[in-house]
Amino acid sequence: TVSGIIKVPVTADTSIRLSHRPDAGPSDLIPGDLVAVSLGGQDGGYYADKIVRVPLKTRNKHVPGKVVAITDTHITVASTVPAAAPVIFRRAQNTPVRFHRGESEVGVGAFVIIGAVLDPLTGLISAEAREINVIPELESIDKGTSGGPADGVDSFNQAKIVGIFEEIDKDGNWVVNGASISIGPSTGLDEGLTVGQTIQVHAELLRGGSLLARRIGRAANGEEVAGETKLEGVFEGIEPLTGDWIISGLPIKVGTTANTDGIPSLGQTIKILARLEDDGSLLAMEIENRLDSDYSQAGSAPVKLQGVLLEVDEQGNWEINGVKVAVDRSTRLEGSPALGRTIQAKAVRQGDGSLLAQIIEGETLIELLPGNRAELRGSIEEIFDDDSMVIRGILIERSILTETEGDSQIGDFVEVDILIQKDGTLLAVGIEPKDETIQSEFPRSSPVNVRGIIDRVNPDLSLVVNGIAVALSALTDVKGTPVSGAKVDLEGLFNADGSITARNLVVRGRRATLGGVEARIDGLVEEMIRDRSGKSGAIVVHGVSISLDTLTRVKGNLAAGTRISAEAIIADGTLMARWIEEREPSTDSLPAGHFVIKGALDSIGLDDQGRPEELELNGRGIEVSPQAVIAEVTALGGTVRIEGDINKGVFLATVIAAEPDSNGRQGRVEIGLQGAITSIIADEDGNVTEFVVEGNRLFLQALTLVDGVLERGLVVQVEGIVSEGQLLASRIKQIGEKPEANASNIP
């Protein structure tokens, strides 16, 4: 329940009610079933008098489309699904008609969304229109035909919102979690969406910062049920020997207890809730026939899966509650999948009968920061004096806590993690430079982007992130030190064994902000400072004020007397909290707090013996204890790590040491060559593994980017690194033919 786990005794007299199962007992219920329990009283206690399994099949339907005919008694709507037959609804004088965004008439050509219900006896859509919503027809932006996401969402420009469906406002926008979202003909709507439900919206950020929904569906309840799988595919017939239904190539057992809408037509799309049996087969629990979908030829339609990612097997297949799907470099990955968590996949059947994933979508890690989130990729077009910037025509604001990798300049191609604020403004949580050439340089591959936690660092320095194997090559650009438990962002490509080879790996939590100096503070909260409206503005820890910002992430209580740990940045002497977490109470008294500060020194004050007695970092002064352990006297501008105590607002350093650069490139020797290819070596499959340029032997790896072809006699530019005495090519660009001689004259 929403209040936690409640244990209810079951007796021999408890009635168990399941659809199509009059003799059901407790053993027919499985973990994950949604149930309604009626309680009875006995001997001063309670017991389950009746347990009813609530079907997940929804009765409420939303049918979007364009009006092709209308009378006083009927309205006919052409579905937005290609080739689907028009749907005819009855309308009465009292059928509500709601006009949105300035619309005032419902006639032929109008774009409408019809509210209807399923007939509980037949499973068919009722011909009775419950309501008619009239909205303007927005321009359809179909990106699925050019290699973009099949659902039409711009993969460089997307928002994901999870929250309560609050209302449809006067302009016809759906209000979800406080955000106003436009819908149009290209919006995919799940059935059964009603006000008050928790729903999930995949939308596109438009110029000006408005949101256009591309897909809206019910949000998962957050409880992963191993063995429960949701499928959507095309009915291809019934296997004569086993009686299994074949859904887009998958055999599904359908027993007498399954709640169905009857046998569908060949080529019809159906939705199935199934559970994994002990023998590895899938047993249907509920089947819903889709009447508003396109009919497809057997063997050509994809299957959609939703379930728990159980493992990546030795053959590289990703197993989703018993259904195995292969991945290759064409598989597009969205979100951050993890073992034991729910993922969604869209797959197609290959010639050998196996399934190949086209898209795998995992959950997006929102962490502790509340609010609606978006992601934007593009080139920076403008940067203003207040540090806000324009990307793809969209204004993005920055905070002092916005994490930035490098110094952003106009023209840089970046990825921005965005918080959509209540007033609609877009605030950058993080800005990270990206390589916009990866898509063109791997034309048959889909880059994989994963945000997650390192589960394990193996002896060969490969990683396990979110339960998925990640290989690091000598060409992997690693920023930070990968350790177990660290949060990372990685970009790479799928391997044949289902693992990922990382091209870029960034250990999170160490990216710079506009402040540039990081501080970690542990201690007791002495005071909470609030503004006139009562909003928390700062906390005081052992006499030191730590300010709070929109991007500050808070976990736990910040009341006076609470023991906390905070990560902050220092800007112009002010501490601004990045995150604050409540710690377990301690019996030990804390007369002083503890701090760790990392950053560049602005000034060093020396005593008569030339020993540091005062330091300054970004406007914050730090006194140096006479007993301080000083590993090295660092020059101005050098990065140091300072530990010490806080008491009555004074920072007192007890340990000072130089902080090595953590960009992951120490010892990395880079090379650049230009010349004609004089020799090429290929493996037994014909793949080029080595080549020679001007007497230098270079090796290719999976992450080597090749612009053009590799042939003897061609002149190329090569970028690479030196690794274990070998020259590894990271980029190869063809710039012409050898001017002195033709390739045939090369010995």
N, C-alpha and C positions, 0 to 999 in steps of 0.2 A: 504494500500500500504506500501512499505518499507519506505516511507517518512512520514507515519502517516495517519490519517483519512482525507479523502477528500470528501466533500459534493458536489454532482453533481445533479442539478435539473432534474427531469423527467417530460416530457410533454405528452400530449395525442398522439403526433406523434412519441414518442419514440418506437422503434422496439425492442421487447423482443424475443430472439431466444433461444429455448431449444430443445434438441434432442427429436424427436418423439412428439413434441408439437407445431404445426404450429400456434395455436391461443393463445400462451402464453401471459400473462400479468404480470405486476409488482407483483401481489399477488402470482405468482408461484415461485418467488424467496424467499429463506429463508436465515436467517443469517448463515454465514459460506460458502455460495456458492462462488466459485472462478469464477469471471466474467472478461470479457474484454469489455471495454466501449469505443465507438467511440464518440468523442465530435463534436457538431455542434455549430456554432456561431449565435447569435441573439441579436440585440440591444446592442452590445458591451460586451455581456456576453457569457457564454458557457452553453450548456445543453447536456444531454445524447441523442445522435441521435440513437445509436444502443447499446444494451446490449446483449452480448452472454455469456451464462453460459458455462464455460470450463469444459468438462467432466474430471473426475478424472481417468477414465479408461485409461491406458497407452498403447501406440502402440509399444514402444520399448521393446524387450524381450531379455533376456540372457539365453541361454539353455546350461548348463554345462553337460558334460558327456564324456564317452569313445567312441572312433571311433570303430565301428564294421564292417564297409564297406566303401570303398571310390573308386571313379572312377574320370575321368576327368570332369564329369558332375554332380555327386551327392556325398553327404557325409551322412552317416547314423550314428547317435549318440545314444548310450544307456544312458538314463537318469539316474541321480543319485538317483531318487526316486524309492524305491523298487517296483518291479512288473509293472512299467510303460512300455508301449510299446516303442520301438526305434522310433526316429524321423528322417525322411528323408528330407534333404534339397538339393535344386539345387545349383550348384556352377558354376560360369562362369570363363573364363580365367582372367578376371579383378577383381574377388572377392579377396579382400585383405586377405592375410594370414600373421599373425604376430607371430613371434617366441619369446619366453621369457625364461629367466634363462638358456640359453645355449642350448635350444631345436633347432633343425635344420631341422626336418622332420615331416610331417604330414602323418600318416599311421594308419593302424589297430593297436589298442592298445594305441594310443596317447590320452592324456587327453586334451580336447578342450572346449572352450566356444564360442558358435555360437551366433552372433548378428543377430537378425531378427526383423520383425515388424508384427503387427496384420493387417489383411485385414479389412479396415473400413466397408466394406459391410457385411462380414460374421462373423466378430469377431474371426475368426480362425487365427492361426499362419500362416504367409505366408511361402510357401515352398522355398522362395528365401533366401539364406544365404547372409547377408549384409557384414559380416566379420567373419574370423575364427582366434581365438587366441589359440595358442598352448603353454601349460605350463606343467612343470613336475607334476606328480601325487604325492601329498604329502600323507603321511600316515594318514589314517582316524582314529581319536580317538573317538570312540563312547562311551559316558558315559551315554547315555540315558537308557541303559538296566540295569544299576546297581543302580538305585535310584538317579542318578544325573540329571541335567537338560535335558529335552527332546530334546532341540536343540543342545546338545553336548557340551555346554560351561562348563568348569570346574568351579563349583560354588565357589571353593576356590581360583580361579586363573584367574580372568577375568578383561577385560578392556572394557570401553565404550567410543567410540569416536564419536563426532558429529561435522561435518564440511563440507567444500566444497570438493566434489569429483574432485580433481585437474587433475589427469592423471593416465594412466597405464604406469609404467616406463619400462625401457628396460628389467628388470628382470621379468616382468609380475605382479609385486606388484601394488596394488591400493594405490595411495597417497591421503590421506584424512587429511585435516587440518595439513599438513606437515608431517604426520606419514606414514611410508611405511608399508603396511599390506599385508601379503601373503594370497592367497586363494587356496583352494583345493577342492577335491571331496565332502567333508563334509560341505562346505560353502553353506549356504542357501542364495540365491540371490532373492530379490524382482524384479518384472518386471519393466521395464521403467527406469533403472538407467543410467544416462548419465553424462558425464563430465560437471561440472558447477552446478550440483544439490547439495543441502544440504542433506546429508545422515547420517545415524546412523549405527555404526558398533559395534557389540558385538564380542569381540575377546578373545583369550586365550594368556596369557603371557607364552612364552616358555623359556626353559633354554637359557641363554644368553641375555634375554630381548627382543627377537623378538616377533612379533605379528602374530597370525594365526586367520583369520576371521572365525567365526562360523555362523554369520548371518549378512546380510547387507540389509538395507531397507531405504526407504525415511524417513527423519526426519519430525516430526510434525512441523507445522508452528508456534507453540507457542500460538495459539489462540484457546482456548477451546470453542467448540460450543455445548451447551447443547441441547440435542435432536438429535444429529447426531451420528450414530453408524456405525462402520465398522465391518463386520462379515465375517468369513471364515468357511465353513462347508460343509457337504455332502448333496447333493440333494436326498431326500428320497421320493419324489412324490408330488402330488397336492391333497389337501383336497377336496373331491367331493362337499361338501355342501358350503364351503366358497370360494373355488378357491385359498386359500392360498398355497404358496409353503412351504413345510416342509424342513427346513435346520437343520440337526442334532437335530431334535426334536423341533425346534423353528418354529412357524408359521410366515410367512412373507407375507404381502399383496403386490401383484404385479399388478399394474394398467396399463392402456394403455399408460401412460406417461413414464413408466420406460424404461431406456435405457438398453436393454438386448442383449445377444448374441444368443437368441433363447432358447427354452426349453432344459435344459441339460439332459444327460443320468442319469438313476438311479445309485447312488453311486458315481457320479462325484463330485469333489470338485469345489465349486464356491465361488466367493468373492462378497460381497454385500455392497453397501453404502445405508443406510436406515435412515429415520428420525422418531422420536417418535411422534405419533399422539395424539390428545387430549384424545382419549379413551384408551390410553396405548398400542395400537398396533404399529407394525413397518411397515412402508410403504417403499418399495424399490424405490430408485431413480436410481441407476445404478447396474447392475449385470454383472459380468465378469466370463465366464466359463473358468476353469483352465484345460488345455489339457495335462499338463505335470505332473499331480498328480496321485497318486494311487487311485484306486476305492475301496470303503469300503462297508461293509454290513450295512444296515440300523440299527440304534440304537447303533452301536459300535464305531462310529467315534466321536472325540471331536469337539467342536466348539470353534473358536477363536473370541474374542470380543475386540473391541477398542472403547472407548468412555469416557465420563465424569463420574466420581464417584459421584453420586447424594446423596446417603445416605446409612447408615447401618440401616435396619429397625428393628422392635421389635423382629422379628424371627431370627435376626442375618444374614440376607441375605445382600450382597453387591449389590446395584442397579447401573448398568452401563447403563445409558440412557434408562431406562425402562426394561432392562433385569436383572432379579434377579438371582444371583448365591450364593449358600451356601458355607461356608468355614468350615473346621474342622482342626484337628491337622496334617493332611496329606498335607494340602495346603501349597505350598511353596511361600514365598513372596520375591520379589526382588525389590530393589529400595525403594523409600519412597512415597507411595501413600498418597493422601490428597483429602479431599472433594473439589469438584469443579475443579479438575485437571484430565487430561486424564490418564487413566490406560489401560493396556491390560490384558486379562485373557484367559486362556485355560481351558475349562470346559468339563465335561462328563455328560451325562444324567444318572440319578439314576433310580431305579425301579419305583419310584412314579412320574417320569416325570420331576422332578426338576433337576437343573444343580448344580453340585459340582465342585468348582474351584480346578484344579490341580496346576495351577501356576497363580499368580497375580503379574504383574510387574508395578511398578510406576516409576515416574521420579526420577533420581538420582540428589540430590542436589549438584550443582557445586559451588554455591555461587559466590563470587566475584573473585575467583582465575581462571585466564584463562588457557587454555591448555587442553591437553588430559589427561584423568584420568584412573586409573586402581585400582583394589583391589586385594590384595594377602593375603591368609591365609596359615600359615604353621609354622613349627618349625624353630627357628633360628639355623643355622648350623655353622656359623662363625661370629665373630665380629672382625674387624680390628682396628688398632690404630687410623685411621681417623674417627672412629665411623660408617663407612659403615658396612653393614652386608649382609650375604647370607641367603636367605630363599628359599627352594625348588630349589636350584641351581641357583637362580637369585640374582644378585648383586643389592643391594638397598643402595643408598647414603642417608646420613642424613645432615640436615642443623641445625644451631643453633636454628632455628625456628621450627624444627620438634617437634610436640607435642607428648610427650611420657608419658604413664601411667605406673608409676613404673620404676624400673631399669631393663632394658632388659638384659637377660643372655642367653648364649648358651643353647639350649634345650627348651626355652620358646615357647609356642604356641601363636602366635600373629596374629592380623589382621592389615594390613598396607594399608593406603590410599595413593596412589601414584600419583605424577605428572610426566607425560612422557614429558621430555624436548625436545627441538628442535633437539638436537644432539643425541637423542635416549637414553640418560641416564635416570635412574629411581630415582626420588627424593622423599623420604618419607615426606608426609604432616603430617601424624599422625601415631603413633604406639600404639596399644591397646591390652593388653593381652586378650585372649579368652579361653573359656572352651571347649577343643576339645572333651570332653566326652559327651556333650549334645546330639549329634546325636545317639550315641550308647545307652545312658541311656534312651532316649525317642525313641525307635526303630521305632515306627509307627507314629512319629511326625516329622514335618519339623520346625526347629527353625525359628522364625520370627525376622528379624533385620530391624529396622526402624530408620532413622535419620530424625528429624523434629523439629517443634516448639510447645511448650506447649501452647494450646489455652486457657485452663482453668484448675484450680486446684479446685476440688469439695470439699464440706465440709467433705466428708468421706475420703479425701486425694487421691481419684482416680483422674486420669488425662484425659484430652482430648488432644491428640497429632495429628496434621494434620487432625482434625475432627473425629478421631477414638478414641473410649473409651479405656483407658488403666487402668487396675486394678493393684494395688500394694498390695502384701501380706506381711505378717511378714517375709517371706523368701526372699523377693526381696532385692537384694544387691543394695542399692542406694548410689551413690557417688555424692556429691554436694547437693544443695538445690533446689528442683523443684519449680519454680515460673512461673507465666504466662509470656509468651514471651521468656522464656529461650530455648536455643537450646539443644536438648538431643539426645543421642544414646541409643536405648533400644533393648534388646534381650529378647525374651519370646516365648510364645505359644498362638495359637488361642484358644478362648473359643467357646462354642456352640452358644453363642449369637452374634458372629461376633466381639467381643471385643478381646483385647490382655491382657494376664496376663504377666507382666514384670518379668523376672528372674534377669536381670541386667539393671540398669538405670544409665547412666552417664550424668551429666549436663556438656555440652561442654563449652569450653572457659576457663576452669580452670585446664586443664591438664598441667603437668610440661613440660618444654623444657630443653635443655642442660644448659640454663642460670639459671632457677630456681627462679628468682625474677621478679615479674610482676610490670609493671608501666602503669598508665593511665595519659596521658598528653593532656591538652587543651590549645590552644593558637594560636598565629599568626605566619605564616611562614615568616621568614625574608630573607631566601636565599635557593636556590636549588643548591646543589653541584653535578656536573657532572664529569664523567671520560673523558679521551681523546677522546673516541668514541662518546661522547654526551649522554651516558646512565646515568640516574639518580642514584646517589650513596647515597645521604643523603639529609636531609632537616635540616635547623636550625630554632628552635623555641625558641624565647626569650633567645638566646645565647647558647642553648643546641643543640648539633648535634645528630640527630636520623638517624641511618643508615637504608638503604633499602636492601632487600634480594630477591632472586628469589621467596620465599614463602610469601613475603609481599603483602597483599591485599589492593589495593588502589581503593577508590571510590570517584570520583570527581577530582578537580583541586588542584595542589600543588604549584601553582605560588606564588611568594612573595606577602604578604598582605592577603593571604587566611586564613580564620579561620578554624582550623582543630581540630579533636579529634583523638588521636592515642593510640593504645594499643601496648606496647612493652615489651621486656624482657631485663634484665640487665645481661650482662656477662662480667666479668673482667672490670667493670666500663663503658662499652659501651652499649648504648641503641640501640637495634635492633627492628625495627617496625614489629609487627605481622600484624596489619592492620591500615590504615589511612583513615579517612572519612572527606570529606569537610562538614563544618557546614554552616548554614545560616549566612550571614553577620549581624553584630550587630552594632547598633548606639553607644553603649557604648565603650569607649576607653578601651583598654586592656594593661595597662602599664606592667602587669606581667601575666605569664601563671599560670596554676593550675596543680597540680600533685597529684596522689594517688599511693603509692608504697606498695606492699605486699611482704614479704619475711622474710628470717631468718637473724638475726643480726650477723655480723661478729665481730664488735667491738663497744664499747660505751665509749665516752669520757665524763668525769664528771667535773663539775666546783667545786669551793671550798665548796659549800653547798651540794655536792653529787647529783646535778641535771644534767641530760643529756644535753650536749651542742653540741655534735657532734656524728653522727651515721655513720656506714658504712655497706652497703649491697652489697655483690658481687663486691667489688672494687669501688663502687660509694659512695662518701662522701655526707652527708646531714647535714647541719647546723640546730640547734634547736633554734627557736625563744625564747627569754626570757619570752614572754607571751604565749608560747605554752601550750595547755591543754594536760597534760600527765595522761592518765587514769591508767597506771600501768607501772612501771619500769621493763621491761622484761629482763630476763637473756640472755646471749649469746646463740645463737642457737635457741632461741624462735622466733616464727613467729609474726610479728607486721604489723599493718596497719598505714601508715604515710600519712597524708595530708598536703599540704602546697602550697607555691607559688614559681614560677621560675622567676628570674629576672637577666639578664646579665650573664646567665650561672650558677647561684647559686641556689641550692635547699634549701629552707628555710622551715622547718617543723613547722606547727602551731597546729597539732593534732597528738598525738601518742597513740595507743591503742593496746593491745594484740589481735591477730587474732585467733579465735577458729578454730580448725581443722574442715574442711568441707567435710570430707569423708563419712558423712552420717551414721557412726557407733557409734556415741556417745550414750551411754546408752544401747548398744547392748551386751547382755551377751551370750557367746557361750558355748556350752556344748559338751562333748564327753563321750559316754558310750560304754561298751562292756559286753555282757552277753547273756543268753538264753532267748528267747521269752516265757513267761509263760502264756500269754493271748492275744487273738486277738478279736477285735470288728469290725463288718462290718455293713454297712447300708442295707436297704431293697433290694438294687440291688446287694448285694454281694461284694461291694467295701470295702476294709479295710480302716477304718477311724481312729482307735486307736489300740495300742498294748502296752504290758507291758514287760519291760526288768528289771530284778532284782529289782522289786518293783516300778520302775519308769514308770508312765503312759505317753506315747508319742502320739502325734497327727500327722496325715498325712495331707498334703495339695496338691493342684494341682502341685506345683513345687517340691515336694519331689522326689528325685532320688532314685530308688530302684534297686540295683544290686543283682539279684537273686529272691528268693521267700520268702514270709512271712508265716511261719508255726510255730506252737507251737513246742518247743524243739530245734529249730535251733539257733545257736549262731551267733550273728550279731554285727557289729560295727555301732554305730550311731553317726552322727554329727548333731547338731541342735542349736537352740537358745531358750532363755526364753522370752516369749511374754505374757504379761498380766497374769502372774502366771502360764502359761501353757508351757510345753515342746513341741516345734515344731521340728519334724525331717526334716532336710534338705537333708541328705544322709543316706542311709541304705545299708550296704554291708554284705552279708552272708559270714561267714568265717568257718562254720562247724556245726556239730551236737553237742548237749550237751554231754560232755564227761561222766558226772556222771550217767546219766539215759536216758532211751529212752523217747521220747515225750509222750508215752502212760502212763508213770508213773507219769507225772506231774499232780497234783491235779487241 
